């Protein structure tokens, strides 16, 4: 059993990560901005706390005593690049300060390459508003790449489509490199539930390190 701190636990990806980790017997600290809005997260194996993923001192305070961290946080009330870069610096600084050495970060599929050297967000016709959000994620990844060796981070990026929030957990997924994975045989999409499986697998049995890694059905 591990102790896992999950930032952004109130969102769709975060809630599925909480569910998956608890189902496997891990103790979870669910970090949200406003605990009053997320009381439903609390239960056996889950403690809900307030924290700010963009501040290293807040990260360290809520992560102390844990074995690994998952970042599923997002903010729409500030610029994408400002948020993700701030979060990357805060996590890569705050987590090692309290002995947490493993960070799983949920990326976005549009930052994966559609062709060698060409991320999805740079393909012709890609919506400009979506591009700004994706570039923010990419800036966060660049910030993680400057982090010291004391933090073993991994950015897992699902396919560049809307993930299924209702699909049941299958426990099956594929991983690749920094390119969009081709559609698997018989695959109809990818779910938040199976993204959570991949995240917790990387906590229990780390296979990818300090990289952007595609994950898909």
C-alpha contacts under 8 A as a table, 3 or more apart, distances in Angstrom:
res1	aa1	res2	aa2	distance
1	X	25	X	5.94
1	X	26	X	4.99
1	X	27	X	7.25
2	X	25	X	7.99
2	X	26	X	5.08
2	X	27	X	6.28
2	X	66	X	7.44
2	X	67	X	6.01
2	X	68	X	7.74
3	X	26	X	5.87
3	X	27	X	4.70
3	X	28	X	5.84
3	X	29	X	7.67
3	X	65	X	7.55
3	X	66	X	4.76
3	X	67	X	5.32
3	X	68	X	6.83
4	X	21	X	7.82
4	X	26	X	6.93
4	X	27	X	6.17
4	X	28	X	4.91
4	X	29	X	6.31
4	X	66	X	5.70
4	X	67	X	5.99
4	X	68	X	5.08
4	X	69	X	5.54
4	X	70	X	7.43
5	X	28	X	5.72
5	X	29	X	4.66
5	X	30	X	6.13
5	X	31	X	7.11
5	X	62	X	7.64
5	X	63	X	6.04
5	X	66	X	6.55
5	X	68	X	6.51
5	X	69	X	4.79
5	X	70	X	6.38
6	X	9	X	5.65
6	X	14	X	6.92
6	X	17	X	7.75
6	X	18	X	7.27
6	X	28	X	7.14
6	X	29	X	6.20
6	X	30	X	5.12
6	X	31	X	5.82
6	X	69	X	5.74
6	X	70	X	4.72
6	X	71	X	5.95
6	X	72	X	7.14
7	X	14	X	7.32
7	X	30	X	6.46
7	X	31	X	4.75
7	X	32	X	6.55
7	X	53	X	6.77
7	X	69	X	7.61
7	X	70	X	6.18
7	X	71	X	4.84
7	X	72	X	5.71
7	X	73	X	5.61
8	X	11	X	6.03
8	X	14	X	5.64
8	X	30	X	7.58
8	X	31	X	6.00
8	X	32	X	5.52
8	X	33	X	7.95
8	X	71	X	6.47
8	X	72	X	4.79
8	X	73	X	3.74
8	X	74	X	6.82
9	X	12	X	7.94
9	X	13	X	7.53
9	X	14	X	3.95
9	X	15	X	5.33
9	X	17	X	7.66
9	X	18	X	6.90
9	X	30	X	5.26
9	X	31	X	5.73
9	X	32	X	6.00
9	X	72	X	6.69
9	X	73	X	7.27
10	X	14	X	5.83
10	X	15	X	5.75
10	X	30	X	7.86
10	X	31	X	7.88
10	X	32	X	6.17
10	X	38	X	6.27
10	X	41	X	7.57
11	X	14	X	5.07
11	X	15	X	5.91
11	X	72	X	7.44
11	X	73	X	7.48
12	X	15	X	5.34
12	X	16	X	6.40
12	X	165	X	6.98
12	X	192	X	7.26
13	X	16	X	5.35
13	X	17	X	6.24
13	X	72	X	6.21
13	X	192	X	5.76
13	X	195	X	7.84
13	X	196	X	7.25
14	X	17	X	5.04
14	X	18	X	6.23
14	X	71	X	7.91
14	X	72	X	5.31
14	X	73	X	7.58
15	X	18	X	5.07
15	X	19	X	6.26
15	X	41	X	7.63
16	X	19	X	5.04
16	X	20	X	6.13
16	X	192	X	6.36
16	X	193	X	5.64
16	X	196	X	5.87
17	X	20	X	5.16
17	X	21	X	6.06
17	X	193	X	7.61
17	X	196	X	4.68
17	X	197	X	7.63
17	X	199	X	7.39
17	X	200	X	7.46
18	X	21	X	5.31
18	X	22	X	6.13
18	X	28	X	6.78
18	X	30	X	7.27
18	X	46	X	7.85
19	X	22	X	5.39
19	X	23	X	6.07
20	X	23	X	5.14
20	X	24	X	6.48
20	X	193	X	7.66
20	X	196	X	6.18
20	X	197	X	6.49
20	X	200	X	7.19
21	X	24	X	5.33
21	X	25	X	6.66
21	X	26	X	5.43
21	X	27	X	7.54
21	X	28	X	7.15
21	X	200	X	6.27
22	X	25	X	5.08
22	X	26	X	5.06
22	X	27	X	6.36
22	X	28	X	6.75
22	X	45	X	6.14
22	X	46	X	7.43
23	X	26	X	7.43
25	X	45	X	7.81
26	X	45	X	7.09
27	X	45	X	4.93
27	X	46	X	6.30
28	X	45	X	5.99
28	X	46	X	4.80
28	X	47	X	6.36
29	X	46	X	5.74
29	X	47	X	4.81
29	X	48	X	5.87
29	X	49	X	7.00
29	X	62	X	7.92
30	X	41	X	7.54
30	X	46	X	6.68
30	X	47	X	5.97
30	X	48	X	4.69
30	X	49	X	6.17
31	X	48	X	6.03
31	X	49	X	5.10
31	X	50	X	5.54
31	X	51	X	5.75
31	X	62	X	7.67
32	X	35	X	6.12
32	X	38	X	7.55
32	X	48	X	7.36
32	X	49	X	6.36
32	X	50	X	5.09
32	X	51	X	5.97
32	X	52	X	7.75
33	X	50	X	5.19
33	X	51	X	5.68
33	X	52	X	6.50
34	X	37	X	5.75
34	X	38	X	7.10
34	X	50	X	6.01
35	X	38	X	5.22
35	X	39	X	6.21
35	X	48	X	6.62
35	X	49	X	6.24
35	X	50	X	5.85
36	X	39	X	5.85
38	X	41	X	5.79
38	X	42	X	7.91
38	X	48	X	7.84
39	X	42	X	5.73
39	X	48	X	7.40
40	X	43	X	7.81
41	X	46	X	7.11
41	X	47	X	8.00
41	X	48	X	6.83
42	X	46	X	5.29
42	X	47	X	5.69
42	X	48	X	5.83
43	X	46	X	5.25
43	X	47	X	7.21
49	X	62	X	7.54
51	X	58	X	5.81
51	X	59	X	6.93
51	X	62	X	6.84
52	X	55	X	5.74
52	X	58	X	5.70
52	X	59	X	6.69
53	X	56	X	7.32
53	X	58	X	6.96
53	X	59	X	5.83
53	X	73	X	7.53
53	X	87	X	5.44
53	X	90	X	6.61
53	X	91	X	6.95
54	X	59	X	7.81
54	X	83	X	7.00
54	X	86	X	5.02
54	X	87	X	4.26
54	X	88	X	7.70
54	X	89	X	7.63
54	X	90	X	5.40
54	X	91	X	7.63
55	X	58	X	5.37
55	X	59	X	6.25
55	X	86	X	7.52
55	X	87	X	7.26
55	X	90	X	5.21
55	X	94	X	7.98
56	X	59	X	4.97
56	X	60	X	6.08
56	X	89	X	7.53
56	X	90	X	4.06
56	X	91	X	6.28
56	X	93	X	6.07
56	X	94	X	4.41
56	X	95	X	7.87
57	X	60	X	5.15
57	X	61	X	6.15
57	X	90	X	7.84
57	X	94	X	6.22
58	X	61	X	5.07
58	X	62	X	6.38
58	X	94	X	7.76
59	X	62	X	5.58
59	X	63	X	5.93
59	X	90	X	6.80
59	X	91	X	6.38
59	X	94	X	5.35
59	X	95	X	6.58
60	X	63	X	5.15
60	X	64	X	5.87
60	X	94	X	4.60
60	X	95	X	5.63
60	X	97	X	6.55
60	X	98	X	5.98
61	X	64	X	5.78
63	X	66	X	5.67
63	X	69	X	7.63
63	X	95	X	6.60
63	X	98	X	7.06
63	X	100	X	7.28
64	X	95	X	7.89
64	X	98	X	5.20
64	X	99	X	7.37
64	X	100	X	7.52
65	X	98	X	7.21
65	X	99	X	7.66
65	X	100	X	7.81
66	X	69	X	7.66
66	X	99	X	7.92
66	X	100	X	6.25
67	X	99	X	7.83
67	X	100	X	5.49
67	X	101	X	7.25
67	X	102	X	7.26
68	X	100	X	5.74
68	X	101	X	6.57
68	X	102	X	4.88
68	X	103	X	6.03
68	X	104	X	7.95
68	X	203	X	6.81
69	X	100	X	7.40
69	X	102	X	6.28
69	X	103	X	4.85
69	X	104	X	6.18
70	X	103	X	5.79
70	X	104	X	4.64
70	X	105	X	5.79
70	X	106	X	7.71
70	X	199	X	7.74
71	X	103	X	7.42
71	X	104	X	6.22
71	X	105	X	4.75
71	X	106	X	6.23
72	X	105	X	6.59
72	X	106	X	5.62
74	X	83	X	7.77
74	X	84	X	8.00
75	X	78	X	6.31
75	X	80	X	7.48
75	X	83	X	6.81
76	X	79	X	7.25
76	X	80	X	7.36
78	X	82	X	6.97
78	X	83	X	6.47
79	X	82	X	5.24
79	X	83	X	6.20
79	X	136	X	7.81
80	X	83	X	5.25
80	X	84	X	6.17
80	X	132	X	7.07
80	X	133	X	5.38
80	X	134	X	7.97
80	X	135	X	7.67
80	X	136	X	4.55
80	X	137	X	7.15
81	X	84	X	5.41
81	X	85	X	5.86
81	X	133	X	7.47
81	X	135	X	6.80
81	X	136	X	3.61
81	X	137	X	6.75
81	X	139	X	5.98
81	X	140	X	6.96
82	X	85	X	5.50
82	X	86	X	5.98
82	X	136	X	7.25
83	X	86	X	5.21
83	X	87	X	6.05
83	X	136	X	7.63
84	X	87	X	5.00
84	X	88	X	6.02
84	X	136	X	6.07
84	X	137	X	5.97
84	X	139	X	6.94
84	X	140	X	4.65
85	X	88	X	5.08
85	X	89	X	6.25
85	X	136	X	7.51
85	X	139	X	6.04
85	X	140	X	4.32
85	X	141	X	7.88
85	X	143	X	5.99
86	X	89	X	5.27
86	X	90	X	6.06
86	X	140	X	7.73
87	X	90	X	5.04
87	X	91	X	5.94
87	X	140	X	7.46
88	X	91	X	5.31
88	X	92	X	5.96
88	X	140	X	5.64
88	X	141	X	7.51
88	X	143	X	5.96
88	X	144	X	5.63
89	X	92	X	5.29
89	X	93	X	6.00
89	X	143	X	6.62
89	X	144	X	7.11
89	X	147	X	7.79
90	X	93	X	5.24
90	X	94	X	5.57
91	X	94	X	5.12
91	X	95	X	5.52
92	X	95	X	5.98
92	X	96	X	6.83
92	X	144	X	6.94
92	X	147	X	6.01
92	X	148	X	7.75
92	X	151	X	6.26
93	X	96	X	6.10
93	X	97	X	6.53
93	X	147	X	7.96
94	X	97	X	5.19
94	X	98	X	7.01
95	X	98	X	5.67
95	X	99	X	6.45
95	X	100	X	4.97
95	X	101	X	6.80
95	X	151	X	7.59
96	X	99	X	4.78
96	X	100	X	5.12
96	X	101	X	5.79
96	X	150	X	6.24
96	X	151	X	6.24
97	X	100	X	7.51
100	X	103	X	8.00
100	X	151	X	7.59
101	X	150	X	6.19
101	X	151	X	4.72
101	X	152	X	5.74
102	X	151	X	5.98
102	X	152	X	4.85
102	X	153	X	5.83
102	X	203	X	7.46
103	X	151	X	7.05
103	X	152	X	6.18
103	X	153	X	4.53
103	X	154	X	6.33
104	X	153	X	5.89
104	X	154	X	5.09
104	X	155	X	6.10
104	X	156	X	7.27
104	X	199	X	6.62
104	X	202	X	7.70
104	X	203	X	7.84
105	X	153	X	7.33
105	X	154	X	6.02
105	X	155	X	4.63
105	X	156	X	6.25
106	X	155	X	5.74
106	X	156	X	5.24
106	X	157	X	6.15
107	X	111	X	7.86
107	X	137	X	6.75
107	X	155	X	5.62
107	X	156	X	5.45
107	X	157	X	4.38
107	X	158	X	7.14
108	X	111	X	5.98
108	X	112	X	7.69
108	X	134	X	6.94
108	X	137	X	7.04
108	X	156	X	7.99
108	X	157	X	4.99
108	X	158	X	6.23
108	X	159	X	7.54
108	X	160	X	6.78
109	X	112	X	5.45
109	X	120	X	7.72
109	X	157	X	5.17
109	X	158	X	5.18
109	X	159	X	4.67
109	X	160	X	3.89
109	X	161	X	7.26
109	X	180	X	7.22
109	X	214	X	7.61
110	X	113	X	7.72
110	X	119	X	6.62
110	X	120	X	4.74
110	X	121	X	5.38
110	X	134	X	6.16
110	X	159	X	7.70
110	X	160	X	5.09
111	X	119	X	5.39
111	X	120	X	6.00
111	X	121	X	6.34
111	X	134	X	6.01
111	X	135	X	7.36
111	X	137	X	7.31
111	X	138	X	6.25
111	X	157	X	7.98
112	X	119	X	5.19
112	X	120	X	6.09
112	X	157	X	7.40
112	X	178	X	5.45
112	X	179	X	5.00
112	X	180	X	5.56
112	X	214	X	7.30
113	X	116	X	6.27
113	X	117	X	6.39
113	X	118	X	5.19
113	X	119	X	3.82
113	X	120	X	5.67
113	X	178	X	6.24
113	X	179	X	4.38
113	X	180	X	5.87
114	X	118	X	5.90
114	X	119	X	5.48
114	X	120	X	5.13
114	X	123	X	7.68
114	X	179	X	6.24
114	X	180	X	5.86
115	X	118	X	5.18
115	X	119	X	7.05
115	X	179	X	7.40
116	X	179	X	7.85
118	X	122	X	6.15
118	X	123	X	6.94
119	X	122	X	5.44
119	X	123	X	6.92
120	X	123	X	5.37
120	X	126	X	7.71
120	X	160	X	7.91
121	X	126	X	5.94
121	X	130	X	7.63
121	X	131	X	5.27
121	X	134	X	6.65
121	X	135	X	7.69
122	X	126	X	6.80
122	X	131	X	7.63
123	X	126	X	5.88
126	X	130	X	7.49
126	X	131	X	6.89
127	X	130	X	5.37
127	X	131	X	6.15
128	X	131	X	4.86
128	X	132	X	6.40
129	X	132	X	5.42
129	X	133	X	6.77
130	X	133	X	5.24
130	X	134	X	6.22
131	X	134	X	5.04
131	X	135	X	5.97
132	X	135	X	5.11
132	X	136	X	6.31
133	X	136	X	5.15
133	X	137	X	6.68
134	X	137	X	5.12
134	X	138	X	6.32
135	X	138	X	4.86
135	X	139	X	6.10
136	X	139	X	5.04
136	X	140	X	6.32
137	X	140	X	5.05
137	X	141	X	6.34
138	X	141	X	4.99
138	X	142	X	6.28
139	X	142	X	5.01
139	X	143	X	6.28
140	X	143	X	5.02
140	X	144	X	6.31
141	X	144	X	5.05
141	X	145	X	6.31
141	X	155	X	7.52
141	X	212	X	7.84
142	X	145	X	5.08
142	X	146	X	6.83
143	X	146	X	5.41
143	X	147	X	6.97
144	X	147	X	5.20
144	X	153	X	7.56
145	X	210	X	7.28
147	X	151	X	7.09
148	X	151	X	6.37
149	X	152	X	6.80
152	X	209	X	6.16
152	X	210	X	5.97
153	X	209	X	6.13
153	X	210	X	4.91
153	X	211	X	7.33
154	X	208	X	6.69
154	X	209	X	5.54
154	X	210	X	5.10
154	X	211	X	5.39
154	X	212	X	6.39
154	X	213	X	7.41
155	X	210	X	7.69
155	X	211	X	6.23
155	X	212	X	4.82
155	X	213	X	6.15
156	X	199	X	7.69
156	X	212	X	6.15
156	X	213	X	5.05
156	X	214	X	5.84
156	X	215	X	6.37
157	X	212	X	7.10
157	X	213	X	6.08
157	X	214	X	4.80
157	X	215	X	5.84
158	X	190	X	7.65
158	X	195	X	7.28
158	X	214	X	5.90
158	X	215	X	4.91
158	X	216	X	5.70
159	X	180	X	6.58
159	X	181	X	7.41
159	X	190	X	7.42
159	X	214	X	7.33
159	X	215	X	6.93
159	X	216	X	6.00
160	X	180	X	7.83
163	X	189	X	7.22
163	X	190	X	5.64
163	X	191	X	5.16
163	X	192	X	6.12
164	X	167	X	5.71
164	X	189	X	7.37
164	X	190	X	6.26
164	X	191	X	4.44
164	X	192	X	6.13
165	X	191	X	6.11
165	X	192	X	5.63
165	X	193	X	7.42
166	X	191	X	7.57
167	X	191	X	5.95
167	X	192	X	7.89
167	X	193	X	7.23
168	X	191	X	7.73
168	X	193	X	6.61
169	X	191	X	7.61
169	X	193	X	5.04
169	X	194	X	5.57
170	X	193	X	7.92
170	X	194	X	6.48
171	X	194	X	5.75
171	X	197	X	6.13
172	X	194	X	6.72
172	X	217	X	6.62
173	X	194	X	6.82
173	X	195	X	7.93
173	X	198	X	7.21
173	X	215	X	6.72
173	X	216	X	5.54
173	X	217	X	4.53
174	X	215	X	5.55
174	X	216	X	5.29
174	X	217	X	5.88
175	X	181	X	7.88
175	X	213	X	6.64
175	X	214	X	5.44
175	X	215	X	4.40
175	X	216	X	6.49
176	X	179	X	7.23
176	X	181	X	6.62
176	X	213	X	5.81
176	X	214	X	5.06
176	X	215	X	6.50
177	X	212	X	6.75
177	X	213	X	4.78
177	X	214	X	5.61
178	X	212	X	5.53
178	X	213	X	5.37
178	X	214	X	5.89
179	X	214	X	6.59
180	X	214	X	6.42
181	X	214	X	6.68
181	X	215	X	7.46
181	X	216	X	6.80
183	X	187	X	6.53
183	X	217	X	7.70
184	X	187	X	5.17
184	X	217	X	6.45
187	X	190	X	7.94
187	X	217	X	5.99
188	X	217	X	7.96
189	X	216	X	8.00
189	X	217	X	6.54
190	X	194	X	7.11
190	X	195	X	7.67
190	X	216	X	6.12
190	X	217	X	5.38
191	X	194	X	5.41
191	X	195	X	6.32
192	X	195	X	4.93
192	X	196	X	6.17
193	X	196	X	5.19
193	X	197	X	6.56
194	X	197	X	4.81
194	X	198	X	6.40
195	X	198	X	5.18
195	X	199	X	6.34
195	X	215	X	7.53
195	X	216	X	7.99
196	X	199	X	5.00
196	X	200	X	6.23
197	X	200	X	5.37
197	X	201	X	6.01
198	X	201	X	5.08
198	X	202	X	6.30
198	X	215	X	7.78
199	X	202	X	5.30
199	X	203	X	6.69
200	X	203	X	4.99
200	X	204	X	6.27
201	X	204	X	5.10
201	X	205	X	5.70
201	X	206	X	7.12
202	X	205	X	5.20
202	X	206	X	4.36
202	X	207	X	6.39
202	X	208	X	7.46
203	X	206	X	5.76
206	X	209	X	7.54
208	X	211	X	6.94
208	X	213	X	7.62
